[in-house]
Amino acid sequence: APVQQGCVGAGTGAAVGPLKGGVGSASAVLGSGITVAALVVANAAGSAMDPETGVLYGELFQGRVNHPEAKVHEAARERLAESAAKNGRPPMNTTLAVVATDADLSKAQAQKLAGTSHDGIARAVRPVHLLNDGDTVFTLATGARTLDAANPLALNEVLAAGADLVTRAIVRAVRAAGSVDGAGGVWPSYGELYGSG
């Protein structure tokens, strides 16, 4: 079944910088036939959006960049400034990710995949891994598909995909989230500010 995204589960109270965060997922079947997938709770002290342009950082790495119109971006900046003034100090944050694959990985390979997948957070959030962030990536491997034993670098395809999919999942989390105005603060959604794009 499709994974619910946006303000569900742990994503209900998530924020990414001044924007509402949430849950996002992404997956891919690689050329080798191995599947890699990421599920992320995007909840970071840094922002997912370039404050000068309104472009989501993660979309720069996906090759699809929608530059918002100047008047839309200016209205969004004003709304974000109003929200920030109401919210006060930024909360403690932790972006959580699970990267799963059907590849047969050793413990060391799974740990390497978790480590490289952190790069996906760094592509989508700036600044990243701050003192008030507790960013964590876990890896799961079912072992159903073996890596190409003749290629000592076969794991590289999986490592690259892990980082790419975490980036895509963060973009989806931010785009799927809805605005919140409640006891926990005022968190406009990217969709409210810029449209579905």
C-alpha positions as CSV (number, residue, x, y, z in Angstrom):
1,A,0.0,0.0,0.0
2,P,1.2,3.6,-0.6
3,V,2.9,5.1,2.4
4,Q,1.1,8.0,4.0
5,Q,3.2,11.2,3.8
6,G,3.1,14.6,5.3
7,C,1.6,15.3,8.8
8,V,1.2,11.7,9.9
9,G,2.8,9.7,12.7
10,A,6.1,11.2,13.8
11,G,5.6,13.8,11.1
12,T,2.7,15.4,13.0
13,G,5.0,17.6,15.1
14,A,7.9,17.9,12.7
15,A,9.3,21.2,11.4
16,V,12.1,22.0,9.0
17,G,13.4,25.4,9.7
18,P,10.5,27.8,9.4
19,L,8.3,25.3,7.4
20,K,6.1,22.4,8.5
21,G,8.0,19.1,8.2
22,G,6.6,15.6,8.0
23,V,7.0,12.1,6.7
24,G,8.2,11.4,3.2
25,S,9.3,8.3,1.3
26,A,11.0,7.4,-1.9
27,S,12.2,4.2,-3.6
28,A,14.0,3.0,-6.7
29,V,14.9,-0.3,-8.4
30,L,18.5,-0.1,-9.5
31,G,20.1,-1.4,-12.7
32,S,21.2,-4.5,-10.8
33,G,17.6,-5.2,-9.9
34,I,18.2,-4.3,-6.2
35,T,15.5,-2.2,-4.6
36,V,16.4,0.7,-2.2
37,A,13.9,2.8,-0.3
38,A,13.9,5.6,2.2
39,L,11.4,6.7,4.8
40,V,12.2,10.0,6.5
41,V,10.7,12.1,9.2
42,A,11.9,15.6,8.1
43,N,12.4,17.5,11.4
44,A,15.4,19.8,11.2
45,A,16.7,23.0,12.7
46,G,18.0,24.0,9.3
47,S,15.8,24.9,6.4
48,A,14.8,22.8,3.4
49,M,14.3,26.0,1.3
50,D,16.7,28.6,-0.1
51,P,15.5,31.8,1.6
52,E,16.6,33.9,-1.4
53,T,14.7,32.0,-4.0
54,G,12.1,29.8,-2.3
55,V,13.5,26.7,-4.1
56,L,13.7,23.5,-2.1
57,Y,17.4,22.6,-1.8
58,G,16.6,18.9,-2.4
59,E,15.0,19.7,-5.8
60,L,18.3,21.2,-7.0
61,F,19.8,17.6,-6.8
62,Q,16.8,16.1,-8.5
63,G,17.2,18.2,-11.6
64,R,13.8,19.8,-11.4
65,V,13.8,23.4,-10.1
66,N,10.7,25.5,-10.0
67,H,11.6,29.1,-9.3
68,P,8.6,30.7,-7.6
69,E,7.5,34.1,-9.0
70,A,9.0,37.1,-7.2
71,K,5.6,38.2,-5.8
72,V,4.8,34.8,-4.5
73,H,8.2,34.5,-2.9
74,E,8.0,37.9,-1.2
75,A,4.5,37.0,0.2
76,A,6.0,33.7,1.5
77,R,8.9,35.5,3.2
78,E,6.5,37.9,4.9
79,R,4.4,35.0,6.2
80,L,7.4,33.1,7.4
81,A,8.7,36.2,9.3
82,E,5.3,36.5,11.0
83,S,5.3,32.9,12.0
84,A,8.9,33.0,13.3
85,A,8.0,36.0,15.5
86,K,5.2,34.0,17.1
87,N,7.2,30.8,17.5
88,G,10.1,32.1,19.6
89,R,13.1,29.9,20.1
90,P,13.6,27.0,17.6
91,P,12.8,23.6,19.0
92,M,15.1,20.6,19.3
93,N,15.0,18.6,16.2
94,T,15.9,15.1,14.9
95,T,15.6,14.0,11.3
96,L,15.1,10.3,11.3
97,A,15.5,8.1,8.3
98,V,15.3,4.4,7.5
99,V,17.0,3.2,4.3
100,A,15.9,-0.3,3.4
101,T,17.1,-2.6,0.7
102,D,16.6,-6.1,-0.5
103,A,20.4,-6.4,-1.0
104,D,22.4,-8.9,1.0
105,L,24.6,-6.6,3.1
106,S,27.1,-7.4,5.8
107,K,26.9,-5.4,9.0
108,A,29.8,-3.2,7.8
109,Q,28.1,-2.6,4.5
110,A,24.8,-1.7,6.2
111,Q,26.7,0.7,8.4
112,K,28.3,2.3,5.4
113,L,24.9,2.7,3.7
114,A,23.5,4.4,6.8
115,G,26.6,6.8,6.8
116,T,26.4,7.7,3.1
117,S,22.6,8.2,3.4
118,H,23.3,11.1,5.8
119,D,24.5,12.9,2.6
120,G,20.9,12.9,1.5
121,I,20.0,15.1,4.5
122,A,22.9,17.4,3.8
123,R,21.6,17.9,0.2
124,A,18.1,18.8,1.3
125,V,18.6,20.8,4.5
126,R,20.9,23.7,5.3
127,P,22.6,24.1,7.7
128,V,22.6,20.4,8.7
129,H,23.7,18.3,11.7
130,L,23.6,21.2,14.1
131,L,23.9,20.9,17.9
132,N,20.2,20.9,18.3
133,D,19.7,18.2,15.6
134,G,19.9,14.5,16.5
135,D,19.9,13.3,12.9
136,T,19.9,9.5,12.6
137,V,19.8,7.1,9.7
138,F,19.1,3.4,10.2
139,T,19.6,0.7,7.5
140,L,17.7,-2.5,7.0
141,A,18.7,-5.2,4.5
142,T,16.6,-8.3,3.8
143,G,19.3,-10.2,2.0
144,A,17.1,-11.3,-0.8
145,R,19.5,-10.1,-3.6
146,T,23.2,-10.7,-3.7
147,L,25.6,-8.0,-4.8
148,D,27.7,-8.8,-8.0
149,A,30.6,-10.8,-6.6
150,A,32.7,-10.1,-9.7
151,N,32.4,-6.4,-9.1
152,P,34.2,-5.3,-5.9
153,L,32.5,-1.9,-6.2
154,A,29.0,-3.2,-6.6
155,L,27.9,-1.7,-3.3
156,N,28.5,1.8,-4.7
157,E,25.3,1.8,-6.6
158,V,23.3,1.1,-3.4
159,L,25.3,3.7,-1.4
160,A,24.6,6.4,-4.0
161,A,20.9,5.4,-4.1
162,G,20.6,5.7,-0.4
163,A,21.7,9.3,-0.3
164,D,19.6,10.2,-3.4
165,L,16.4,8.6,-1.9
166,V,16.8,10.3,1.4
167,T,17.0,13.7,-0.4
168,R,13.9,12.8,-2.4
169,A,12.0,11.6,0.7
170,I,12.7,14.9,2.5
171,V,11.4,16.9,-0.5
172,R,8.3,14.7,-0.5
173,A,7.8,15.2,3.3
174,V,8.0,19.0,3.0
175,R,5.7,19.1,-0.1
176,A,3.2,16.7,1.5
177,A,3.0,18.5,4.9
178,G,0.0,20.7,5.7
179,S,0.2,24.0,7.7
180,V,-0.2,23.9,11.5
181,D,-1.3,26.7,13.8
182,G,-1.6,25.5,17.4
183,A,-0.1,25.3,20.8
184,G,3.2,24.1,19.4
185,G,3.5,27.1,17.1
186,V,2.7,28.4,13.7
187,W,4.3,26.3,10.9
188,P,3.2,27.2,7.4
189,S,3.5,24.5,4.8
190,Y,5.5,24.8,1.6
191,G,2.4,24.1,-0.4
192,E,0.4,26.9,1.3
193,L,3.2,29.4,0.6
194,Y,4.2,28.3,-2.9
195,G,1.5,26.0,-4.3
196,S,1.9,22.4,-5.3
197,G,4.4,23.3,-8.1
